[in-house]
Amino acid sequence: MGYLLKGMLHLELVGALRAVAAGGLRIPTEVAAALAGHVTGETLTSREVEVLRLVAAGRSNKRVSVELGVSEETVKAHMRSILNKLTANDRTHAVTIAIKRGFIEV
């Protein structure tokens, strides 16, 4: 239900144990991205995962661009790439796939 890295902080360990005990998943972003490469043939970049996390939190492309300090067009390009890599139909579908695969948490 989870995967831990040797160098993780004590608080992260406790959080991971609690998440798994509550029935959730806990996989570090870099591990999830590597696993995604085996599932979809392509991996999400750390920036794509970051964009997807903000989208999952309900942020619009414009708000994501402000928070990340990039243009709205850059966010749209990331979303196109995410949709393509996850073979998702839309933003909501991409978030659902990412949650199921453990890329992001709710």
Salt bridges, closest charged atoms under 4 A:
GLU48 OE1 - LYS85 NZ 2.95
GLU50 OE1 - ARG47 NH1 3.07
GLU67 OE2 - ARG59 NE 2.56
GLU67 OE2 - ARG63 NE 3.29
GLU73 OE2 - LYS76 NZ 3.61
GLU105 OE2 - ARG26 NE 2.74
